[in-house]
Amino acid sequence: MHRILRRVAFAAFASTSLAFASCAPTATVAPTATLAPTTAPATAKIAATATAAPATSTPVPATATTLSEPAATAVPAANFAPAKRSVWETTAGPDQLIGDCPAGSVVPPYGPVLITPNAAGFEWKDVQNAIYVFSPAADGAYLYAGPNGRKDGVITMTLRFDNATQFVMQAALVKNDSPACTHAYDYKGAFKFDR
């Protein structure tokens, strides 16, 4: 059966070739050698992120190469931190209690804050007159970690300016009298005016 199909396919190819040959110029082109396909060596390396396919007897052309994704280029995050001393209005979400918290929720300070740029980042002064010094962290964020304003616990605050007039901040407070409890807050801030 395969021989019959091969003959039919060859006959169709030959008649097509002859039809094209009558349109061709009278000069003849010398035949060129063709390379037989080769199989990939057994020691071929596979990229670390690729999944190896099961071995098959399918020939792999000798010119096949492994393509990899272009390396990601790090894009620095935009820095929207204020360049001038300015007043911002803050709101805080509800206290998210994590761990063993027998004392219950703690209302975080919120309302107007004064942000003053300095050489190392900025200072944040809240309504309780607590001053926190934020330093640059990864990807355009600013970080404060240390005692809270009331000096009754340790707070970590990570702030990111979304644009020149808004920021978001996550804060985590662990009070000295309940070290197995973390109070987590999501803050939002909106620019009010320069001072």
URGIDA-V790862 format. One record per helix or strand of 3 or more residues. SS is the DSSP state (H for helix, E for strand). FROM is the first residue (numbers start at 1). TO is the last residue. If there is no record, write none. Layout:
ss->[SS SS]
from->[FROM FROM]
to->[TO TO]
This chain:
ss->[H E E E E E H E E E E]
from->[2 86 96 111 121 131 138 141 153 166 181]
to->[21 92 99 118 125 136 140 147 163 175 194]
